[in-house]
């Protein structure tokens, strides 16, 4: 009886994982080629907050000013920098560039972002971060095209992949970014949006005002993308932009500790998520970790033969490659598809290790 139950249990865990992968595949389809006439493209205010970003923010702003778009402005908000960033930006002479200074020095970027949004002259806001770079001069055009498709109160989720370099940590950081993106894009396509990324996000000033900005979570350091999106999605139609020319790239962290610190900050707001979002986001990691734990324990306990365990793992990896190959290619991670076996195992350790690391970090470790 125990033997049969163990086999059914491991099959159920695998089946749940497969259902999520099918969901990802449907939520990240191949992008459609869309075009919008200039008359239908609204004026856009690009808002960039920066703090001690040095030459990076100057490079970013210089590239944004070269965007192929009829009417736009760039609002760069200095969040109490102490480096040369503000001076470098002041040397960029362009009528579309407006330089501001945040009114208050607060943790996170919500104050600076709010100040930039309030200063915007145009009805739609396109956000990115100082350490990023758009993939092409069509970034604004492609993101704004989704506005004309969805209506005035729409919110558009863009994608922000990591730059490819070398080493296992870069591969894993890129895979984590892709996995998160597949999840939030699929959730948006299913009508249960829970986050976007602040380095590539567009919404209207009217929508920002309807949600009263970040008022409900102003004391939370992060949340300008996930908590805001959850509130705004209730009041708007959510669009998705998957054209590779609209992607905004950034560099992954160089050390494991930096990477874990970053991800710990990112998940710090998850305790404020709604119950449905918590359930949606907890089932996959539980089944993912559970699959490997049950399989290892079953081998030790004698529930499974080595041959059966190897067959289950092989079936898992084959289904991952076949189901996730296309969405990962759409998200500029085609080269990682055949790395999925070791990434999948490492991700099981990541699911369990990150919360523990967060507890150690919070205790001052």
VORO-144617 format. One record per residue (C-alpha): x, y negated, z negated; residue number from 1. Coordinates in nm, 3 decimals, padded with zeros to 5 digits. Example, Ala and Ser with C-alpha at 12.3 -4.5 7.8 and 13.67 -1.06 7.14 Angstrom:
2
px  py  pz  num
01.230  00.450  -00.780  1
01.367  00.106  -00.714  2
This chain:
365
px  py  pz  num
00.000  00.000  00.000  1
00.279  -00.245  -00.095  2
00.465  -00.144  00.222  3
00.166  -00.229  00.446  4
00.089  -00.552  00.260  5
00.450  -00.668  00.296  6
00.439  -00.614  00.672  7
00.110  -00.802  00.703  8
00.242  -01.087  00.488  9
00.556  -01.143  00.696  10
00.346  -01.131  01.013  11
00.109  -01.396  00.875  12
00.400  -01.624  00.783  13
00.540  -01.592  01.135  14
00.196  -01.650  01.290  15
00.151  -01.977  01.099  16
00.489  -02.098  01.223  17
00.392  -02.007  01.580  18
00.066  -02.201  01.550  19
00.261  -02.510  01.446  20
00.496  -02.469  01.743  21
00.199  -02.444  01.978  22
00.061  -02.759  01.816  23
00.393  -02.936  01.875  24
00.390  -02.826  02.238  25
00.044  -02.974  02.290  26
00.123  -03.289  02.093  27
00.435  -03.368  02.297  28
00.334  -03.324  02.661  29
00.543  -03.426  02.957  30
00.502  -03.807  02.990  31
00.276  -03.947  03.260  32
00.406  -04.207  03.498  33
00.211  -04.523  03.418  34
00.222  -04.867  03.569  35
00.074  -05.197  03.463  36
00.049  -05.517  03.659  37
00.211  -05.822  03.495  38
-00.132  -05.981  03.456  39
-00.238  -05.699  03.221  40
00.079  -05.703  03.009  41
00.035  -05.913  02.692  42
00.302  -06.148  02.556  43
00.519  -05.963  02.304  44
00.710  -06.074  01.995  45
01.005  -05.844  01.923  46
01.090  -05.855  01.552  47
01.430  -05.742  01.423  48
01.529  -05.761  01.057  49
01.896  -05.727  00.972  50
02.122  -05.726  00.670  51
02.499  -05.705  00.705  52
02.465  -05.551  01.051  53
02.767  -05.733  01.189  54
02.834  -05.698  01.561  55
02.564  -05.431  01.598  56
02.276  -05.676  01.565  57
02.440  -05.917  01.810  58
02.477  -05.638  02.067  59
02.116  -05.533  02.015  60
01.969  -05.883  02.048  61
02.180  -05.953  02.358  62
02.039  -05.640  02.523  63
01.681  -05.714  02.420  64
01.705  -06.060  02.577  65
01.781  -05.884  02.909  66
01.456  -05.686  02.903  67
01.256  -05.688  03.226  68
00.930  -05.828  03.092  69
00.730  -06.138  03.188  70
00.664  -06.308  02.853  71
00.836  -06.220  02.527  72
01.032  -06.365  02.238  73
01.281  -06.219  01.992  74
01.256  -06.304  01.623  75
01.569  -06.208  01.430  76
01.527  -06.228  01.053  77
01.838  -06.248  00.838  78
01.769  -06.057  00.516  79
02.038  -06.230  00.307  80
02.339  -06.107  00.503  81
02.687  -06.181  00.373  82
02.878  -06.084  00.687  83
02.928  -06.243  01.029  84
02.596  -06.124  01.174  85
02.410  -06.458  01.144  86
02.704  -06.648  01.296  87
02.726  -06.409  01.592  88
02.353  -06.444  01.658  89
02.370  -06.823  01.643  90
02.614  -06.807  01.934  91
02.348  -06.647  02.156  92
02.187  -06.937  02.334  93
01.848  -06.832  02.468  94
01.511  -07.007  02.440  95
01.345  -06.670  02.373  96
01.553  -06.613  02.058  97
01.431  -06.749  01.723  98
01.651  -06.712  01.415  99
01.491  -06.695  01.070  100
01.603  -06.635  00.714  101
01.396  -06.419  00.478  102
01.225  -06.617  00.205  103
01.302  -06.376  -00.078  104
01.577  -06.120  -00.137  105
01.386  -05.800  -00.211  106
01.479  -05.431  -00.180  107
01.386  -05.280  00.155  108
01.286  -05.489  00.455  109
00.915  -05.555  00.396  110
00.967  -05.917  00.290  111
01.190  -05.997  00.588  112
00.960  -05.810  00.824  113
00.653  -05.992  00.692  114
00.829  -06.326  00.737  115
00.917  -06.238  01.095  116
00.564  -06.127  01.173  117
00.415  -06.445  01.027  118
00.647  -06.650  01.248  119
00.552  -06.462  01.566  120
00.399  -06.675  01.841  121
00.249  -06.386  02.038  122
-00.033  -06.145  01.949  123
00.164  -05.817  01.975  124
00.462  -05.713  01.767  125
00.732  -05.471  01.880  126
00.966  -05.364  01.600  127
01.312  -05.216  01.596  128
01.615  -05.203  01.367  129
01.949  -05.380  01.388  130
02.153  -05.063  01.437  131
01.953  -04.944  01.739  132
01.967  -04.982  02.117  133
01.687  -04.945  02.375  134
01.749  -04.685  02.644  135
01.667  -04.926  02.928  136
01.544  -05.274  03.021  137
01.195  -05.123  03.055  138
01.150  -05.066  02.682  139
00.912  -05.356  02.618  140
00.724  -05.291  02.944  141
00.659  -04.924  02.869  142
00.555  -04.977  02.507  143
00.329  -05.268  02.604  144
00.172  -05.059  02.881  145
00.020  -04.838  02.612  146
-00.157  -05.145  02.472  147
-00.342  -05.197  02.799  148
-00.440  -04.829  02.788  149
-00.567  -04.826  02.428  150
-00.712  -05.171  02.366  151
-00.643  -05.475  02.154  152
-00.624  -05.310  01.812  153
-00.403  -05.024  01.921  154
-00.089  -04.909  01.751  155
00.183  -04.750  01.966  156
00.428  -04.494  01.833  157
00.761  -04.491  02.011  158
01.052  -04.253  01.967  159
01.394  -04.318  01.817  160
01.640  -04.034  01.887  161
01.991  -04.004  01.749  162
02.291  -04.050  01.976  163
02.465  -03.726  02.066  164
02.824  -03.702  01.947  165
02.988  -03.383  01.822  166
02.982  -03.148  01.526  167
02.721  -02.943  01.348  168
02.595  -03.234  01.136  169
02.514  -03.441  01.444  170
02.330  -03.143  01.596  171
02.133  -03.092  01.278  172
02.053  -03.463  01.233  173
01.926  -03.478  01.591  174
01.719  -03.164  01.538  175
01.569  -03.305  01.217  176
01.476  -03.621  01.409  177
01.317  -03.416  01.687  178
01.124  -03.196  01.442  179
00.989  -03.500  01.259  180
00.891  -03.660  01.589  181
00.710  -03.350  01.712  182
00.515  -03.352  01.386  183
00.408  -03.717  01.384  184
00.336  -03.726  01.758  185
00.122  -03.412  01.729  186
-00.058  -03.557  01.427  187
-00.128  -03.878  01.622  188
-00.257  -03.680  01.920  189
-00.487  -03.492  01.679  190
-00.625  -03.810  01.525  191
-00.449  -03.774  01.188  192
-00.158  -04.017  01.224  193
00.063  -04.041  00.919  194
00.382  -04.215  01.035  195
00.591  -04.367  01.311  196
00.947  -04.496  01.307  197
01.024  -04.859  01.234  198
01.293  -04.862  01.502  199
01.031  -04.825  01.776  200
00.680  -04.929  01.677  201
00.427  -05.167  01.830  202
00.104  -05.310  01.691  203
-00.099  -05.628  01.704  204
-00.074  -05.918  01.465  205
-00.450  -05.881  01.421  206
-00.406  -05.523  01.303  207
-00.134  -05.631  01.061  208
-00.371  -05.890  00.916  209
-00.658  -05.638  00.891  210
-00.445  -05.410  00.675  211
-00.330  -05.713  00.473  212
00.024  -05.634  00.580  213
00.217  -05.428  00.329  214
00.020  -05.554  00.029  215
-00.097  -05.214  -00.094  216
00.259  -05.080  -00.115  217
00.467  -05.397  -00.140  218
00.645  -05.268  -00.451  219
00.759  -04.951  -00.269  220
01.100  -05.004  -00.108  221
01.017  -04.803  00.205  222
00.683  -04.737  00.373  223
00.679  -05.012  00.635  224
00.636  -04.741  00.897  225
00.463  -04.441  00.738  226
00.236  -04.597  00.473  227
00.149  -04.884  00.705  228
00.071  -04.648  00.995  229
-00.160  -04.441  00.775  230
-00.361  -04.750  00.682  231
-00.355  -04.902  01.031  232
-00.452  -04.577  01.206  233
-00.790  -04.588  01.032  234
-00.861  -04.925  01.196  235
-00.707  -04.868  01.538  236
-00.648  -04.639  01.831  237
-00.305  -04.481  01.823  238
-00.102  -04.454  02.142  239
00.215  -04.255  02.209  240
00.497  -04.356  02.442  241
00.716  -04.065  02.554  242
00.886  -04.212  02.859  243
01.261  -04.164  02.807  244
01.323  -04.522  02.921  245
01.128  -04.644  02.616  246
01.338  -04.454  02.362  247
01.544  -04.651  02.111  248
01.868  -04.478  02.014  249
02.067  -04.507  01.693  250
02.368  -04.334  01.539  251
02.329  -04.043  01.301  252
02.501  -04.052  00.963  253
02.862  -03.936  00.968  254
02.873  -03.744  00.638  255
02.640  -03.492  00.478  256
02.594  -03.709  00.170  257
02.499  -04.014  00.378  258
02.252  -03.802  00.573  259
02.092  -03.658  00.258  260
02.075  -04.002  00.095  261
01.896  -04.138  00.404  262
01.645  -03.853  00.416  263
01.580  -03.876  00.041  264
01.485  -04.241  00.089  265
01.263  -04.148  00.383  266
01.062  -03.891  00.187  267
01.032  -04.109  -00.125  268
00.695  -04.243  -00.009  269
00.543  -03.898  00.054  270
00.395  -03.888  -00.298  271
00.159  -04.165  -00.182  272
00.032  -03.971  00.120  273
-00.331  -03.858  00.134  274
-00.415  -03.498  00.042  275
-00.478  -03.399  00.404  276
-00.139  -03.528  00.510  277
00.034  -03.356  00.218  278
-00.131  -03.026  00.311  279
-00.047  -03.066  00.679  280
00.317  -03.139  00.600  281
00.362  -02.871  00.334  282
00.229  -02.562  00.513  283
00.502  -02.545  00.777  284
00.801  -02.566  00.538  285
00.639  -02.319  00.298  286
00.588  -02.065  00.577  287
00.931  -02.140  00.724  288
01.117  -02.084  00.397  289
00.878  -01.805  00.299  290
00.952  -01.612  00.618  291
01.324  -01.585  00.543  292
01.283  -01.537  00.167  293
01.027  -01.260  00.203  294
01.235  -01.091  00.472  295
01.552  -01.093  00.257  296
01.366  -00.984  -00.057  297
01.185  -00.715  00.141  298
01.514  -00.573  00.266  299
01.649  -00.562  -00.090  300
01.327  -00.408  -00.224  301
01.314  -00.153  00.055  302
00.990  -00.283  00.207  303
01.149  -00.341  00.546  304
01.403  -00.149  00.747  305
01.698  -00.336  00.894  306
01.560  -00.264  01.241  307
01.222  -00.419  01.156  308
01.384  -00.727  01.001  309
01.603  -00.782  01.306  310
01.302  -00.746  01.536  311
01.103  -01.002  01.337  312
01.390  -01.254  01.342  313
01.448  -01.197  01.714  314
01.077  -01.243  01.784  315
01.076  -01.565  01.582  316
01.372  -01.712  01.768  317
01.243  -01.609  02.111  318
00.906  -01.772  02.044  319
01.077  -02.088  01.916  320
01.285  -02.122  02.230  321
00.990  -02.055  02.461  322
00.744  -02.284  02.282  323
00.970  -02.571  02.176  324
01.187  -02.588  02.486  325
00.964  -02.832  02.673  326
00.882  -03.076  02.389  327
01.247  -03.084  02.284  328
01.344  -03.163  02.643  329
01.088  -03.446  02.650  330
01.249  -03.581  02.333  331
01.602  -03.584  02.481  332
01.719  -03.274  02.295  333
01.737  -03.014  02.573  334
02.092  -02.920  02.470  335
01.967  -02.810  02.126  336
01.717  -02.555  02.253  337
01.964  -02.267  02.255  338
02.100  -02.377  01.917  339
01.758  -02.313  01.765  340
01.848  -01.984  01.588  341
02.114  -02.133  01.360  342
01.929  -02.463  01.329  343
01.618  -02.275  01.218  344
01.807  -02.090  00.943  345
01.982  -02.409  00.828  346
01.650  -02.594  00.827  347
01.512  -02.343  00.575  348
01.797  -02.440  00.339  349
01.730  -02.808  00.415  350
01.363  -02.775  00.319  351
01.457  -02.634  -00.020  352
01.776  -02.831  -00.078  353
01.659  -03.185  -00.004  354
01.410  -03.209  -00.295  355
01.671  -03.072  -00.534  356
01.930  -03.319  -00.402  357
01.677  -03.599  -00.455  358
01.634  -03.499  -00.820  359
02.011  -03.493  -00.876  360
02.049  -03.827  -00.700  361
01.771  -03.982  -00.910  362
01.942  -03.863  -01.228  363
02.259  -04.047  -01.126  364
02.461  -03.762  -00.980  365
